[in-house]
Amino acid sequence: SMSLHEHALFLFRSAVGTVRPAPMLKQAVKLQGDRCPQLLVKGRAFPVKRDLYLVGFGKAVLGMAAAAEEILGDHLVRGIINVPLGIQESLQRAGMQEMLLKPHSKIQVIEGARNNLPDPEALKGAVAIQELAEGLTVDDLLLVLISGGGSALLPAPILPILLEEKEKLTKMLASRGAAIQELNIVRKTLSLLKGGGLARLAYPAQVVSLILSDVIGDPLDIIASGPTAASSHSVQDCIQILAKYNLLHNLPKSVETVLSSSPTKPTAPEDYSHVCNIIIGSNTLALDEAKHQAEGLGYTTLILSAAICGEVGHIAMLYCQLIRLLCLGFAGLGEGPLSDKVRGNLLQLAAELEIPGLNLAEFLQALRGLGPERPVCILAGGETTVQLQGTGKGGRNQELALRVGLGLHRTQATEASSTPGRYEIVFLSGGTDGQDGPTEAAGAFCSPELVDEALQVGLDVEAFLSNNDSYTFFSKFQGGRHLLVTGLTGTNVMDIQAILIRAT
């Protein structure tokens, strides 16, 4: 029988597999009929009256475009995609041919946005996409492929603003502590294509956007700064943000020109009836697949949330308390003062974390009565944050796994006698893009025995954590067996966590 470690790895790979560009697109998109062809997207039909064009931008778009071209065949007239610098070579090296366009493809690939920052190459691609969109007619259909990282790959400041002026303003805002939402509002206001701009330029053509979401809650106007979604912000919002950070008085002339010539009051809501935005891949989709597979392996499976966010230390505490509650259930102590105390801790933590849409009371109710008869799997997803204090090497998933390992060790040391019974536990956290921080790992596994193992070879877990050096810690074990290494996946729907527990 497979170990828990192998089960966790299998569930992670299944979840990622279902949101890889090719399977995801083939599941969502079909082309049917020869005489009067129709594009079917998740059951909705769009007639292909004349020409079909394709544009795209984002980290996962190359694989999406390769699959789309296969589906569309000769109906595709022309395409332009903006993708990260070096991605074709990386995928080639990783042997991921299915993510690459075929020779003589009708889709032009422009690589840019070095280090995920807008640059002249990305601008060149954005201008080409803009020109294609502006030339469309009422009988054309524009298929737009969007994934995370699309914002940096579609920079087109409203003239006369220069790219470097917009960048400088964004950096000044960031250095004064502006939140990512505030930065995006300013960027969208000064941009030709973001905040619904691309959809406006493509009018009157039919626009169908296929979106791979890497943002909690899948908000259409935030993913890649919403080039085909109506913006919920006005110029007034942008001016308020600039005023809040004392930047109104030293703006570049060009920015002043654009702000003063834009209508200050939001005009009548624009008509986006020619646009259809469809999310074809998300963290929720990946978690649903993992749940389906876990149930097939015999686990009682529950999904906690697809919107886990917050500082890794707090999220680690949440997972440790959940595991503690499961252990008490397995030891026949699911009801009683100790379990009530843990439930209280969990509800307090959840209140502090404010995870969107998480109904923890309901989730804890579903946990009641789970005992050793059947193994249990709890799945979650989202994106945590790390406050960097050290100079070590690691990423948020490896740090989360190490913090959970330390928490489990401490709980076990204090409670060994009160929870009799034998069971094994594995916790996994991984990034669906196959990368976690500046390392080749996607994340890591831990178990309650991890810290004991480390102590035996003289490793001080807390020292590694205070230096944000989780990768170095996990690398110390033979064969890096606690590291989750998948290689580039060509997709990204944030992170996935799994807790597996079974009686031995």
C-alpha positions as CSV (number, residue, x, y, z in Angstrom):
1,S,0.0,0.0,0.0
2,M,1.2,3.6,-0.7
3,S,2.6,5.8,2.0
4,L,0.8,9.0,3.0
5,H,3.7,10.9,1.5
6,E,3.0,9.1,-1.9
7,H,-0.8,9.8,-1.5
8,A,-0.2,13.5,-0.9
9,L,2.1,13.8,-3.9
10,F,-0.4,12.0,-6.1
11,L,-3.2,14.4,-5.0
12,F,-1.0,17.4,-5.6
13,R,-0.1,16.2,-9.1
14,S,-3.8,15.4,-9.9
15,A,-4.9,18.9,-8.8
16,V,-2.2,20.5,-11.0
17,G,-2.9,18.2,-13.9
18,T,-6.5,19.3,-14.2
19,V,-5.5,23.0,-14.5
20,R,-2.7,22.4,-17.0
21,P,-3.4,24.5,-20.1
22,A,-4.1,21.7,-22.6
23,P,-6.5,19.5,-20.6
24,M,-8.2,22.7,-19.2
25,L,-8.7,24.2,-22.7
26,K,-9.8,21.0,-24.3
27,Q,-12.4,20.5,-21.5
28,A,-13.8,24.1,-21.8
29,V,-13.6,24.8,-25.6
30,K,-14.8,23.0,-28.7
31,L,-15.3,24.0,-32.3
32,Q,-18.3,22.5,-34.0
33,G,-19.9,22.6,-37.4
34,D,-18.1,23.2,-40.7
35,R,-20.6,25.2,-42.8
36,C,-21.6,27.6,-39.9
37,P,-18.9,26.9,-37.3
38,Q,-19.6,27.7,-33.7
39,L,-17.1,28.1,-30.9
40,L,-18.5,26.4,-27.8
41,V,-17.1,27.6,-24.5
42,K,-18.4,25.7,-21.4
43,G,-21.7,25.1,-23.2
44,R,-22.1,28.7,-24.5
45,A,-22.1,29.1,-28.3
46,F,-20.4,31.9,-30.3
47,P,-20.9,31.9,-34.1
48,V,-17.8,32.2,-36.1
49,K,-19.2,34.5,-38.8
50,R,-16.0,35.6,-40.5
51,D,-12.5,35.6,-39.1
52,L,-11.2,34.3,-35.8
53,Y,-8.3,36.0,-34.1
54,L,-6.4,35.2,-30.9
55,V,-4.4,37.4,-28.5
56,G,-3.0,36.5,-25.1
57,F,-0.7,37.5,-22.2
58,G,0.4,35.8,-19.0
59,K,2.7,33.1,-17.6
60,A,0.5,30.2,-18.7
61,V,-0.6,31.6,-22.0
62,L,1.9,29.8,-24.3
63,G,0.5,26.4,-23.4
64,M,-3.1,27.8,-23.6
65,A,-2.3,29.1,-27.1
66,A,-0.8,25.8,-28.3
67,A,-4.0,24.0,-27.2
68,A,-6.3,26.7,-28.7
69,E,-4.6,26.6,-32.1
70,E,-5.0,22.8,-32.2
71,I,-8.8,23.2,-31.4
72,L,-9.4,26.1,-33.8
73,G,-7.4,24.7,-36.8
74,D,-7.8,26.6,-40.0
75,H,-10.5,28.9,-38.6
76,L,-7.7,30.9,-36.8
77,V,-6.5,33.7,-39.1
78,R,-3.8,35.3,-36.9
79,G,-2.7,35.5,-33.2
80,I,-0.3,37.5,-31.0
81,I,0.7,36.4,-27.5
82,N,3.0,38.1,-25.0
83,V,4.7,35.7,-22.7
84,P,7.6,35.9,-20.1
85,L,11.1,36.2,-21.3
86,G,12.9,32.8,-21.8
87,I,9.7,30.7,-21.4
88,Q,10.0,28.9,-24.7
89,E,13.5,27.8,-24.0
90,S,12.6,26.7,-20.4
91,L,9.7,24.6,-21.7
92,Q,11.9,23.2,-24.5
93,R,14.6,22.2,-21.9
94,A,12.0,20.6,-19.7
95,G,10.8,18.5,-22.6
96,M,7.3,20.1,-22.5
97,Q,6.7,20.1,-26.3
98,E,2.9,20.1,-25.8
99,M,3.2,23.6,-24.3
100,L,5.0,25.0,-27.4
101,L,3.5,26.2,-30.7
102,K,4.0,24.0,-33.8
103,P,6.3,25.2,-36.6
104,H,4.5,27.5,-39.0
105,S,2.0,28.5,-36.3
106,K,-0.3,31.5,-37.1
107,I,0.4,32.8,-33.7
108,Q,3.3,35.3,-33.2
109,V,5.1,35.0,-29.8
110,I,6.6,38.0,-28.2
111,E,8.7,37.5,-25.0
112,G,9.2,40.3,-22.6
113,A,8.7,41.5,-19.0
114,R,12.1,40.5,-17.6
115,N,11.7,39.8,-13.8
116,N,8.0,40.3,-14.2
117,L,8.4,44.0,-14.8
118,P,7.0,45.9,-17.9
119,D,9.8,46.6,-20.4
120,P,10.2,47.8,-24.1
121,E,9.6,44.2,-25.4
122,A,6.4,43.8,-23.5
123,L,5.3,47.3,-24.8
124,K,6.1,46.2,-28.4
125,G,3.8,43.2,-27.9
126,A,1.1,45.3,-26.3
127,V,1.1,47.7,-29.2
128,A,0.8,44.8,-31.7
129,I,-2.2,43.4,-29.7
130,Q,-3.7,46.9,-29.6
131,E,-3.4,47.3,-33.4
132,L,-4.9,43.9,-34.1
133,A,-7.9,44.7,-31.8
134,E,-8.5,48.1,-33.4
135,G,-8.8,46.6,-36.9
136,L,-11.6,44.1,-36.1
137,T,-15.1,44.3,-37.5
138,V,-18.6,43.3,-36.3
139,D,-18.2,39.9,-38.0
140,D,-14.9,39.0,-36.3
141,L,-14.4,37.0,-33.2
142,L,-11.5,37.7,-30.8
143,L,-10.4,35.0,-28.5
144,V,-8.4,36.4,-25.5
145,L,-6.3,34.1,-23.4
146,I,-5.4,35.6,-19.9
147,S,-3.4,34.2,-17.0
148,G,-1.5,35.5,-14.0
149,G,1.5,37.7,-14.8
150,G,-0.5,39.3,-17.7
151,S,-0.4,42.7,-16.1
152,A,3.4,43.2,-16.7
153,L,3.1,41.7,-20.2
154,L,0.5,44.2,-21.4
155,P,1.9,47.6,-20.7
156,A,0.5,50.4,-22.9
157,P,0.4,53.8,-21.2
158,I,-2.0,56.3,-22.5
159,L,0.0,58.8,-24.7
160,P,1.9,61.0,-24.0
161,I,2.8,59.0,-20.9
162,L,6.1,57.1,-21.4
163,L,6.5,53.5,-20.0
164,E,9.4,54.7,-17.7
165,E,7.3,57.5,-16.3
166,K,4.5,55.1,-15.4
167,E,7.0,52.7,-13.9
168,K,8.6,55.4,-11.8
169,L,5.3,56.6,-10.5
170,T,4.3,53.0,-9.6
171,K,7.7,52.5,-7.8
172,M,7.2,55.7,-5.8
173,L,3.7,54.6,-4.7
174,A,5.1,51.2,-3.7
175,S,7.9,52.7,-1.7
176,R,5.4,54.9,0.2
177,G,3.4,51.8,1.2
178,A,0.6,51.7,-1.3
179,A,-1.3,48.4,-1.3
180,I,-1.3,46.2,-4.5
181,Q,-5.0,47.1,-5.1
182,E,-4.1,50.8,-5.0
183,L,-1.2,50.3,-7.4
184,N,-3.5,48.4,-9.8
185,I,-6.1,51.2,-9.7
186,V,-3.4,53.8,-10.7
187,R,-1.9,51.5,-13.3
188,K,-5.4,50.8,-14.9
189,T,-6.3,54.5,-15.0
190,L,-3.1,55.4,-16.9
191,S,-3.3,52.4,-19.2
192,L,-4.9,52.0,-22.7
193,L,-5.6,48.3,-22.5
194,K,-6.2,47.5,-18.8
195,G,-9.5,48.1,-17.0
196,G,-11.5,47.0,-20.0
197,G,-9.5,48.9,-22.5
198,L,-8.7,46.0,-24.8
199,A,-12.4,45.1,-25.0
200,R,-13.4,48.7,-25.8
201,L,-10.8,48.8,-28.7
202,A,-12.0,45.5,-30.1
203,Y,-15.6,46.7,-30.3
204,P,-17.8,45.8,-32.3
205,A,-16.2,42.4,-32.7
206,Q,-17.3,39.6,-30.4
207,V,-14.7,39.2,-27.6
208,V,-14.5,35.9,-25.7
209,S,-11.9,35.8,-22.8
210,L,-10.7,32.5,-21.4
211,I,-9.1,33.2,-18.0
212,L,-6.8,31.1,-15.7
213,S,-7.2,32.7,-12.3
214,D,-4.3,33.2,-9.9
215,V,-6.1,35.6,-7.6
216,I,-8.2,34.8,-4.5
217,G,-11.9,35.0,-5.3
218,D,-11.3,35.1,-9.1
219,P,-12.2,38.9,-9.5
220,L,-12.4,39.5,-13.3
221,D,-11.2,43.2,-13.0
222,I,-8.1,42.2,-11.0
223,I,-6.7,39.2,-12.9
224,A,-4.0,40.7,-15.2
225,S,-5.6,44.1,-14.4
226,G,-8.9,43.2,-16.2
227,P,-8.3,44.1,-19.9
228,T,-11.6,42.7,-20.9
229,A,-13.6,43.5,-17.8
230,A,-15.4,46.7,-16.9
231,S,-13.3,48.6,-14.3
232,S,-15.1,49.4,-11.0
233,H,-12.8,52.5,-10.5
234,S,-12.8,56.0,-11.9
235,V,-10.2,58.6,-12.5
236,Q,-11.3,60.2,-9.2
237,D,-10.2,57.0,-7.3
238,C,-6.8,57.3,-9.0
239,I,-6.4,61.0,-8.0
240,Q,-7.5,60.2,-4.4
241,I,-4.7,57.6,-4.1
242,L,-2.1,59.9,-5.5
243,A,-3.2,62.6,-3.0
244,K,-3.1,60.1,-0.1
245,Y,0.6,59.4,-0.8
246,N,1.4,63.1,-1.4
247,L,2.3,62.6,-5.1
248,L,-0.1,65.0,-6.8
249,H,2.4,67.8,-6.8
250,N,5.3,66.1,-8.4
251,L,3.6,64.2,-11.2
252,P,5.2,64.0,-14.7
253,K,3.6,66.5,-17.1
254,S,2.3,63.7,-19.2
255,V,0.4,62.1,-16.3
256,E,-1.1,65.5,-15.4
257,T,-2.3,65.8,-19.0
258,V,-4.0,62.4,-19.1
259,L,-5.6,62.9,-15.7
260,S,-7.0,66.3,-16.5
261,S,-8.3,65.3,-19.9
262,S,-10.1,62.2,-18.5
263,P,-13.8,62.7,-17.4
264,T,-13.7,63.0,-13.6
265,K,-17.2,61.6,-13.1
266,P,-17.6,58.0,-14.2
267,T,-19.4,58.3,-17.6
268,A,-22.5,56.2,-18.3
269,P,-21.6,52.6,-17.7
270,E,-20.1,51.4,-21.0
271,D,-21.7,48.6,-22.9
272,Y,-19.8,45.4,-22.6
273,S,-22.4,43.2,-24.2
274,H,-20.0,42.2,-26.9
275,V,-17.7,40.6,-24.3
276,C,-17.9,37.3,-22.5
277,N,-15.4,36.5,-19.7
278,I,-15.1,32.9,-18.7
279,I,-12.9,31.5,-16.0
280,I,-11.7,28.1,-17.2
281,G,-9.2,27.3,-14.5
282,S,-8.9,28.2,-10.8
283,N,-7.7,27.0,-7.4
284,T,-11.3,25.7,-6.8
285,L,-11.2,23.5,-9.9
286,A,-7.8,22.0,-8.8
287,L,-9.1,21.3,-5.3
288,D,-12.3,19.6,-6.6
289,E,-10.1,17.3,-8.7
290,A,-7.9,16.5,-5.6
291,K,-11.0,15.8,-3.5
292,H,-12.4,13.4,-6.2
293,Q,-9.0,11.5,-6.3
294,A,-8.7,11.4,-2.4
295,E,-12.2,9.9,-2.1
296,G,-11.2,7.3,-4.7
297,L,-8.3,6.4,-2.4
298,G,-10.7,5.8,0.5
299,Y,-10.3,9.1,2.4
300,T,-13.2,11.1,4.0
301,T,-12.3,14.4,2.3
302,L,-13.2,18.0,3.1
303,I,-12.2,21.2,1.4
304,L,-11.5,23.9,4.0
305,S,-11.2,26.9,1.6
306,A,-9.8,28.0,-1.8
307,A,-9.0,31.5,-0.3
308,I,-6.4,30.8,2.4
309,C,-4.4,34.0,2.8
310,G,-2.4,35.7,5.6
311,E,1.0,35.5,7.1
312,V,2.5,32.0,7.1
313,G,3.0,31.9,10.9
314,H,-0.7,32.4,11.5
315,I,-1.8,30.0,8.8
316,A,0.6,27.3,10.3
317,M,-1.1,27.8,13.6
318,L,-4.5,27.2,12.0
319,Y,-3.3,24.0,10.4
320,C,-1.6,22.7,13.6
321,Q,-4.8,23.2,15.6
322,L,-6.9,21.5,12.9
323,I,-4.5,18.5,12.9
324,R,-4.7,18.5,16.7
325,L,-8.5,18.3,16.6
326,L,-8.3,15.4,14.1
327,C,-5.9,13.6,16.4
328,L,-8.3,14.0,19.3
329,G,-11.1,12.6,17.2
330,F,-8.9,9.6,16.2
331,A,-8.2,9.0,19.9
332,G,-11.9,9.0,20.8
333,L,-11.6,12.4,22.4
334,G,-13.6,14.4,19.8
335,E,-16.0,15.6,22.5
336,G,-14.7,16.9,25.8
337,P,-12.9,19.9,27.3
338,L,-9.7,19.5,25.3
339,S,-11.5,19.4,21.9
340,D,-13.7,22.3,22.9
341,K,-10.6,24.3,23.8
342,V,-9.0,23.5,20.4
343,R,-12.3,24.4,18.6
344,G,-12.3,27.7,20.5
345,N,-8.7,28.4,19.4
346,L,-9.6,27.7,15.8
347,L,-12.6,30.0,15.8
348,Q,-10.5,32.8,17.3
349,L,-7.7,32.3,14.8
350,A,-10.2,32.3,11.9
351,A,-11.8,35.6,13.1
352,E,-8.3,37.2,13.2
353,L,-7.3,35.9,9.8
354,E,-10.5,37.1,8.0
355,I,-10.2,34.5,5.2
356,P,-12.8,35.5,2.6
357,G,-15.9,33.2,2.6
358,L,-14.6,30.8,5.2
359,N,-17.4,29.4,7.4
360,L,-15.2,27.7,10.0
361,A,-18.1,26.8,12.4
362,E,-19.8,24.9,9.6
363,F,-16.5,23.1,8.7
364,L,-15.8,22.1,12.4
365,Q,-19.3,20.7,12.5
366,A,-18.5,18.5,9.5
367,L,-15.3,17.3,11.3
368,R,-17.3,16.0,14.4
369,G,-17.4,12.3,14.7
370,L,-14.4,11.6,12.3
371,G,-12.5,8.8,13.9
372,P,-9.9,6.1,13.0
373,E,-12.3,4.0,11.0
374,R,-11.4,5.8,7.8
375,P,-8.4,8.0,6.9
376,V,-9.1,11.7,6.6
377,C,-7.9,14.2,4.0
378,I,-8.4,18.0,4.4
379,L,-7.6,20.2,1.3
380,A,-7.1,23.9,1.0
381,G,-5.7,26.5,-1.4
382,G,-4.9,30.2,-1.7
383,E,-1.7,32.2,-1.2
384,T,0.1,33.0,2.0
385,T,2.6,35.8,2.6
386,V,6.0,35.7,4.3
387,Q,7.6,38.7,6.2
388,L,11.2,38.4,5.2
389,Q,13.6,38.8,8.1
390,G,16.6,36.7,7.1
391,T,18.8,36.1,4.1
392,G,18.1,32.4,3.6
393,K,16.6,30.6,0.7
394,G,13.1,29.3,0.5
395,G,9.5,30.1,-0.4
396,R,6.2,30.5,1.3
397,N,5.2,26.8,0.9
398,Q,8.4,25.4,2.3
399,E,8.3,27.8,5.2
400,L,4.6,26.9,5.9
401,A,5.5,23.2,5.9
402,L,8.4,23.8,8.3
403,R,6.3,25.9,10.6
404,V,3.6,23.2,10.7
405,G,6.3,20.6,11.4
406,L,7.6,22.6,14.4
407,G,4.0,23.2,15.7
408,L,3.2,19.5,15.5
409,H,6.4,18.6,17.4
410,R,5.6,21.0,20.2
411,T,2.0,19.8,20.5
412,Q,3.2,16.2,20.6
413,A,5.8,16.9,23.3
414,T,3.1,18.4,25.6
415,E,0.2,16.1,24.8
416,A,1.6,12.7,24.1
417,S,0.0,11.1,27.1
418,S,-3.5,12.6,26.6
419,T,-4.0,11.4,23.0
420,P,-3.4,7.6,23.0
421,G,-3.7,5.7,19.7
422,R,-1.4,5.3,16.7
423,Y,-1.8,7.3,13.6
424,E,0.4,8.9,11.0
425,I,0.1,12.4,9.6
426,V,1.5,14.2,6.6
427,F,1.1,17.8,5.7
428,L,2.0,19.1,2.2
429,S,2.1,22.7,0.8
430,G,3.0,23.4,-2.8
431,G,2.8,26.1,-5.6
432,T,0.9,24.9,-8.6
433,D,3.4,26.7,-10.9
434,G,6.1,24.3,-9.7
435,Q,8.1,27.0,-8.1
436,D,8.4,28.2,-4.6
437,G,10.5,31.3,-4.1
438,P,13.9,31.3,-5.8
439,T,14.3,27.5,-5.6
440,E,13.6,24.5,-7.8
441,A,11.2,23.1,-5.3
442,A,7.4,23.7,-5.5
443,G,7.0,23.2,-1.8
444,A,7.5,20.7,1.0
445,F,6.1,17.8,3.1
446,C,6.3,17.6,6.9
447,S,5.2,15.2,9.6
448,P,5.3,15.3,13.4
449,E,8.6,13.3,13.3
450,L,10.4,15.9,11.2
451,V,11.8,18.0,14.1
452,D,12.9,14.9,16.0
453,E,14.8,13.8,12.9
454,A,16.4,17.2,12.6
455,L,17.4,17.2,16.2
456,Q,19.2,13.9,15.8
457,V,21.5,15.4,13.2
458,G,21.9,18.6,15.1
459,L,19.7,20.9,13.1
460,D,18.0,23.9,14.9
461,V,14.7,24.4,13.2
462,E,14.0,27.8,14.8
463,A,17.4,29.1,13.5
464,F,16.5,28.1,10.0
465,L,13.0,29.7,10.3
466,S,14.3,33.0,11.7
467,N,16.7,33.2,8.6
468,N,13.8,32.3,6.2
469,D,16.0,29.4,5.2
470,S,13.5,26.5,4.8
471,Y,15.0,25.3,1.5
472,T,18.4,24.8,3.0
473,F,16.8,23.0,6.0
474,F,14.9,20.5,3.8
475,S,18.0,20.0,1.6
476,K,19.9,18.6,4.5
477,F,17.8,15.3,4.4
478,Q,19.0,12.5,2.2
479,G,17.7,12.8,-1.3
480,G,15.7,15.9,-0.4
481,R,12.9,13.6,0.5
482,H,10.8,16.3,2.2
483,L,11.0,18.6,-0.8
484,L,8.2,18.7,-3.3
485,V,9.9,18.9,-6.7
486,T,7.7,18.9,-9.8
487,G,9.5,21.1,-12.4
488,L,7.8,23.9,-14.3
489,T,4.1,23.0,-14.7
490,G,3.1,25.7,-17.3
491,T,0.1,26.8,-15.2
492,N,-0.6,28.7,-12.0
493,V,-3.6,28.7,-9.7
494,M,-1.8,29.8,-6.5
495,D,-1.0,27.1,-3.8
496,I,-2.5,23.9,-2.6
497,Q,-2.3,22.4,0.9
498,A,-3.2,18.9,2.0
499,I,-3.5,17.3,5.5
500,L,-3.6,13.4,5.5
501,I,-4.2,11.4,8.6
502,R,-4.8,7.6,9.1
503,A,-4.7,5.1,11.9
504,T,-1.7,2.7,11.9
